Amino acid sequence: MKSAQEILEKGKVLLKDLPNSSLEAKLLFFASASLSEEKFHSEPGVHLSSAQEKKYLCMVKKRLTGVPSAYLIGSKEFWSLSYKVRPGVLIPRPETELLVEKTIELLTGGEEIIVDMGTGCGNIAISLAKELGRAEIYATDISNKALDIARTNVLLQGIPGITLIWGDLYMPLRKLGLDRRCDFIISNPPYVTREDWENLDRGIREHEPEEALVAGETGFEVIEKLINEGAAFLKTGGYLIFEIGFGQEKSVWALFGKEWENISCRSDLAGIPRVFTARKR
Ligand SMILES: C[S@@+](CC[C@H](N)C(=O)[O-])C[C@H]1O[C@@H](n2cnc3c(N)ncnc32)[C@H](O)[C@@H]1O
């Protein structure tokens, strides 16, 4: 039997070449070792069984093969809530919180109709529902795997008012008769080019769903449709808010036609233009 501290240190050494090695070693440790962080700190000499050690080191080894920590522990934090995730569903990224932040700034607190297009694990829709307390939110996705996990997250958070629907972009909204009725259409769409996908980190390429990230040869295939078809589903004065990728800002400005006004793009904490907002005229 070794002390918990020794075992955690061993994990840190094994993961030393990862960018956030210390944090990841701790995340995997507390998820696998059946030991609370509180006990670890209050009883510095606490020992773990060899089975606990084996379980942790097995996770560390999988991490070293490129499997993302979030898939190993089965969850990821976003907007201060923990979301279930699993292979086949995109792991929420911290920069996407900017999309939630921007939307909250524009909400009036009335009975708004909000659409989260391409909901993934449901992180954007659920964050907004939590903030609003009450809202009519439609969360769509073309992936049934994503909708299944989003359903689990909605149930775990115990949030009413979110309707999950399968379908290609605006198709489900048409079916629901939401033409010209939406106040907000929000999306973190796929926007990576096929070429960039080939050059992405191995951990992403081998484990995260390509269809959640790649939008054709140019990376603009989905964004173009979001803009071109979006005005038909928004009320006058309604907002389209969506995320873009590195280096895409200039091309996206050029996609907006005369049905849009008050167009702006906000940068993320790294100074990268990240979230477009446009108001329907
Ligand atoms: C970049 S992920 C975003 C997931 C989640 N909203 C987030 O921000 O973490 C894009 C999501 O859009 C979905 N998607 C891709 N193409 C779609 C389409 N044509 N119609 C609806 N959803 C689509 C993918 O399945 C994926 O869940």
The ligand as an SDF file (V2000), in Angstrom:
LIG
                    3D

 27 29  0  0  0  0  0  0  0  0999 V2000
  -19.2150   22.1160  -32.2360 C   0  0  0  0  0  0  0  0  0  0  0  0
  -20.4350   21.0030  -31.6690 S   0  0  0  0  0  0  0  0  0  0  0  0
  -21.2040   21.9530  -30.3850 C   0  0  0  0  0  0  0  0  0  0  0  0
  -21.7730   21.1410  -29.2580 C   0  0  0  0  0  0  0  0  0  0  0  0
  -22.2400   21.9790  -28.0600 C   0  0  0  0  0  0  0  0  0  0  0  0
  -23.3010   22.8790  -28.4510 N   0  0  0  0  0  0  0  0  0  0  0  0
  -21.0750   22.7770  -27.4810 C   0  0  0  0  0  0  0  0  0  0  0  0
  -21.0290   23.9910  -27.6910 O   0  0  0  0  0  0  0  0  0  0  0  0
  -20.2280   22.1990  -26.8090 O   0  0  0  0  0  0  0  0  0  0  0  0
  -21.5890   21.0410  -32.9820 C   0  0  0  0  0  0  0  0  0  0  0  0
  -22.8370   20.1990  -32.7800 C   0  0  0  0  0  0  0  0  0  0  0  0
  -23.6820   20.4020  -33.9320 O   0  0  0  0  0  0  0  0  0  0  0  0
  -24.1910   19.1770  -34.3680 C   0  0  0  0  0  0  0  0  0  0  0  0
  -24.4440   19.2970  -35.8230 N   0  0  0  0  0  0  0  0  0  0  0  0
  -23.5580   19.1970  -36.8420 C   0  0  0  0  0  0  0  0  0  0  0  0
  -24.1650   19.4030  -38.0220 N   0  0  0  0  0  0  0  0  0  0  0  0
  -25.4790   19.6310  -37.7470 C   0  0  0  0  0  0  0  0  0  0  0  0
  -26.6290   19.8990  -38.5490 C   0  0  0  0  0  0  0  0  0  0  0  0
  -26.5380   19.9710  -39.8770 N   0  0  0  0  0  0  0  0  0  0  0  0
  -27.8170   20.0690  -37.9440 N   0  0  0  0  0  0  0  0  0  0  0  0
  -27.9110   19.9970  -36.5740 C   0  0  0  0  0  0  0  0  0  0  0  0
  -26.8600   19.7460  -35.7600 N   0  0  0  0  0  0  0  0  0  0  0  0
  -25.6510   19.5730  -36.3370 C   0  0  0  0  0  0  0  0  0  0  0  0
  -23.1320   18.1440  -34.0160 C   0  0  0  0  0  0  0  0  0  0  0  0
  -23.6850   16.8470  -33.9090 O   0  0  0  0  0  0  0  0  0  0  0  0
  -22.6010   18.7010  -32.6850 C   0  0  0  0  0  0  0  0  0  0  0  0
  -23.2900   18.1680  -31.5970 O   0  0  0  0  0  0  0  0  0  0  0  0
  1  2  1  0
  2  3  1  0
  2 10  1  0
  3  4  1  0
  4  5  1  0
  5  6  1  0
  5  7  1  0
  7  8  2  0
  7  9  1  0
 10 11  1  0
 11 12  1  0
 11 26  1  0
 12 13  1  0
 13 14  1  0
 13 24  1  0
 14 15  1  0
 14 23  1  0
 15 16  2  0
 16 17  1  0
 17 18  1  0
 17 23  2  0
 18 19  1  0
 18 20  2  0
 20 21  1  0
 21 22  2  0
 22 23  1  0
 24 25  1  0
 24 26  1  0
 26 27  1  0
M  CHG  2   2   1   9  -1
M  END
$$$$
